[in-house]
Amino acid sequence: SQQGEEDPQALSIQEGENATMNCSYKTSINNLQWYRQNSGRGLVHLILIRSNEREKHSGRLRVTLDTSKKSSSLLITASRAADTASYFCATALARTTSGTYKYIFGTGTRLKVLA
Amino acid sequence: GAVVSQHPSWVICKSGTSVKIECRSLDFQATTMFWYRQFPKQSLMLMATSNEGSKATYEQGVEKDKFLINHASLTLSTLTVTSAHPEDSSFYICSARALRLSGSPSGVLYNEQFFGPGTRLTVL
């Protein structure tokens, strides 16, 4: 079963506005990553936040992590039409008995930025 | 940066044939690669974890005889969809995990995945 649930499922905003997407997960994690996917394309890694970090910035992106609530948020400031894409969170579950991390993806948020 | 390629980028085949998809890490070594499938407008579902030199670990509900995974070297993993059927039509994405040492004196390891561009499989 999927680890992460994302909210909202779809978001439509005007260019220049901020976009906030939330991700909730169920079990303990090592780190959480956010990815972007343009329609029919592969994934682009945006940002990684470790379980001992609370906030991280990268350009117009701001990610927060609240391990007590098992949730993370991705904020895109001053959005552009080119930000239109699907955004996924992925959680790296704690090391399995085989010694390998598993990455489980959330359900995704489809963001549409209107020019 | 770390680049992962997939080949082919798309394939159309007849029902009953087998299709092999390659995943290569071009400028780094990947002891672990992951295979995902994605249906239209849905998320990525992890199918299996592929470790170099050992058998793949399949997720619950994924038929290992149907989806054969071979991780023959530190830069190549292959997924073979055997006896493909229309319901196997999907977008298949691989990722390779690079291990990096942080700059801290404790030498903390952390993981980052790099994704391939995906392979769209259509089974007629």
HADDOCK unambig.tbl for C-alpha pairs under 7 A between the chains (distance, minus, plus):
assign (segid A and resid 41 and name CA) (segid B and resid 117 and name CA) 6.07 0.50 0.50
assign (segid A and resid 41 and name CA) (segid B and resid 118 and name CA) 6.72 0.50 0.50
assign (segid A and resid 42 and name CA) (segid B and resid 115 and name CA) 6.79 0.50 0.50
assign (segid A and resid 42 and name CA) (segid B and resid 116 and name CA) 6.17 0.50 0.50
assign (segid A and resid 42 and name CA) (segid B and resid 117 and name CA) 3.99 0.50 0.50
assign (segid A and resid 42 and name CA) (segid B and resid 118 and name CA) 5.34 0.50 0.50
assign (segid A and resid 43 and name CA) (segid B and resid 115 and name CA) 5.95 0.50 0.50
assign (segid A and resid 43 and name CA) (segid B and resid 117 and name CA) 6.90 0.50 0.50
assign (segid A and resid 104 and name CA) (segid B and resid 46 and name CA) 6.77 0.50 0.50
assign (segid A and resid 105 and name CA) (segid B and resid 43 and name CA) 6.70 0.50 0.50
assign (segid A and resid 105 and name CA) (segid B and resid 44 and name CA) 6.08 0.50 0.50
assign (segid A and resid 106 and name CA) (segid B and resid 43 and name CA) 6.65 0.50 0.50
assign (segid A and resid 107 and name CA) (segid B and resid 42 and name CA) 6.78 0.50 0.50
assign (segid A and resid 107 and name CA) (segid B and resid 43 and name CA) 5.10 0.50 0.50
assign (segid A and resid 108 and name CA) (segid B and resid 43 and name CA) 6.16 0.50 0.50
